């Protein structure tokens, strides 16, 4: 799992690459929380284009991101979601909580 990102004009963009599973969940959650706390963005974009696999740990990460952004009165956007992670997101009903942009 590799997470890179940048914050420009109040928009934090985090790019996820690799597998988001229980092996990397703690590390990914820590990185997400650290960056949201550091930048206090109005919008958090999770770019998932290079995510090759996601399980329920990814759902937990997205729920955390949504909760953090709600606390900041901001918005969470999921972008470029590959087919397998998209099925997981839809099965969990996360399209109700975050905007999904393809």
C-alpha positions in Angstrom: 0.0 0.0 0.0 1.3 3.4 -1.0 -0.4 6.7 -0.1 0.7 10.0 -1.7 -1.1 13.3 -1.6 -1.2 17.0 -1.8 -3.3 19.9 -0.5 -4.1 22.8 -2.8 -6.6 25.6 -2.0 -8.3 23.6 0.7 -8.6 20.4 -1.3 -6.7 17.4 0.0 -6.1 14.7 -2.6 -4.8 11.4 -1.4 -3.8 8.7 -4.0 -4.0 5.1 -2.9 -2.0 2.4 -4.8 -1.8 -1.3 -4.1 -4.0 -3.4 -1.8 -6.1 -1.9 1.0 -6.7 -4.9 3.2 -6.3 -5.7 6.9 -2.5 -5.8 6.6 -2.3 -2.1 5.7 -5.5 -0.7 7.3 -3.8 0.6 10.5 -1.1 2.4 8.5 -3.6 3.8 5.9 -5.9 5.0 8.7 -3.0 6.7 10.5 -1.9 8.4 7.3 -5.4 9.6 6.4 -6.1 11.0 9.9 -2.6 12.7 10.1 -3.1 14.5 6.8 -6.7 15.6 7.5 -5.6 16.9 10.9 -2.6 18.7 9.3 -4.4 20.4 6.5 -8.0 20.8 7.8 -9.3 20.6 4.2 -12.8 21.7 3.0 -12.7 18.8 0.5 -10.9 15.4 0.8 -10.6 13.5 -2.5 -9.5 9.9 -2.3 -8.2 8.9 -5.7 -8.4 5.1 -5.9 -7.3 4.6 -9.5 -4.3 2.5 -8.5 -6.1 0.5 -5.9 -5.9 -3.2 -6.9 -7.9 -4.7 -4.1 -10.1 -3.5 -1.2 -11.9 -5.4 1.6 -13.9 -4.3 4.6 -10.8 -2.5 5.9 -11.3 0.0 3.0 -14.8 0.5 4.1 -13.5 1.4 7.6 -11.1 3.9 6.1 -13.7 5.6 4.1 -16.1 5.7 7.0 -13.3 7.4 9.1 -12.6 9.9 6.3 -16.3 10.7 6.0 -16.6 11.2 9.8 -13.5 13.4 9.9 -14.8 15.5 7.0 -18.2 15.8 8.5 -16.6 17.1 11.7 -14.8 19.7 9.6 -18.1 20.5 7.8 -16.3 19.4 4.6 -17.0 17.0 1.8 -15.5 13.6 0.9 -15.2 12.5 -2.8 -14.0 9.1 -4.1 -12.5 9.3 -7.5 -11.5 6.8 -10.2 -12.7 3.8 -8.3 -11.7 0.5 -10.0 -14.4 -2.2 -10.5 -13.6 -4.5 -7.5 -13.4 -1.7 -4.9 -16.5 -0.1 -6.4 -18.4 -3.4 -5.9 -17.3 -3.4 -2.2 -18.3 0.3 -1.8 -21.8 -0.3 -3.3 -22.4 -3.4 -1.3 -21.7 -1.4 1.8 -24.0 1.4 0.7 -21.2 4.0 0.8 -22.4 5.8 -2.3 -25.0 7.3 0.2 -22.2 8.8 2.3 -19.6 10.0 -0.2 -19.7 11.3 -3.8 -18.2 8.7 -6.2 -16.7 10.2 -9.4 -15.5 8.0 -12.2 
